[in-house]
Amino acid sequence: METNGGFWPAPVPASRVPATPVQAAAEGPAQRGPVQIWPPFGSDEEPAQAGSKTRRQSRTLRGRLSAMFAAIVAFLAKFKSLLLLAPKLKLLTTVGTMAVSVAAYSFVFGWTFAVGFVILLLVHEMGHVIALRREGIKASAPMFIPFLGAVISARSLGENALAEARVGLAGPILGTIGSAACIVIWHATGNDLWRALAFTGFFLNLFNLLPVVPLDGGRAMAAMAPWMWFLGFAAMIPLALIFPNPIIFLILLFAGFETYRRWKQRRAGGAQQEAYYRVKPLDRVLVAAVYLSLIALLVVGMHATTLTRTFA
């Protein structure tokens, strides 16, 4: 049986009757729970939302800048690590090219002689490196080229011809000492391997004293007598014809270009060129004494260590 009889509207439960603002405030949140009351027109909600949006954008921008800064710091840290690793990379280059040269020479001379030969080349090149550093010039680590020897690179060979001569002669001086050490080991062990190494070291250092650029003897001639470059170049032509060798032809080619270039610079003159080749007479005599003494010692060393080569 229906209670409203269909004529009067059914009474609305109290819980569904909209409360007035006064009633809502009186009941409190504990009784009513969360109630959403839309603000009237002209309220400050939109500016508040805009401010909140601005703050969110500011926080996003700060986050991006922080991430970018962290990435830059990480990159700089890695770059610093690469800088610290650079000397090790140079060392790896030297060791790697030495290993390649040893492997190449082993096919011709055997690995024991190849190792000793490459070490003698290293000793020679370290003479140049030490001299360059004493002149205040940074030099690269030696790099080895099979059947061509070894090379180093530097921005210059010194401020003047005397410094260039010191740098050029430093290689044969230290190389001669290294070869002489092989004689001591030969007499101590009786192993002819060291005798062969000594002879080869003496010969290579003597060959480097030929008075032609870019060999070490040509560097010495810059302080002694630059006109000797032409005499050294002329002497290499019959040498290349009598003992045809790709290395000699390559040296002859470089010597021709370098001799022409430097002589042309000298003919052009200028204060800078005059200052570069200005050497005191006493210094000139000292360079000549060291140069000629080295040649004499190397010839004696070769004679003392001559060994008949066999392929047995």
Secondary structure, 3 states (H helix, E strand, C coil): CCCCCCCCCCCCCHHHCCCCHHHHHHHHHHHHCCCCCCCCCCCCHHHHHHHHHHHHHHHHHHHHHHHHHHHHHHHHHHHHHHHHHHHHHHHHHHHHHHHHHHHHHHHHHCHHHHHHHHHHHHHHHHHHHHHHHHCCCCECCCEEECCCEEECCECCCCCCHHHHHHHHHHHHHHHHHHHHHHHHHHHHHCCHHHHHHHHHHHHHHHHCCCCCCCCHHHHHHHHHCCCHHHHHHHHHHHHHHHCCCHHHHHHHHHHHHHHHHHHHHHHHCCHHHHHHCCCCHHHHHHHHHHHHHHHHHHHHHHHHCCCCCCCC
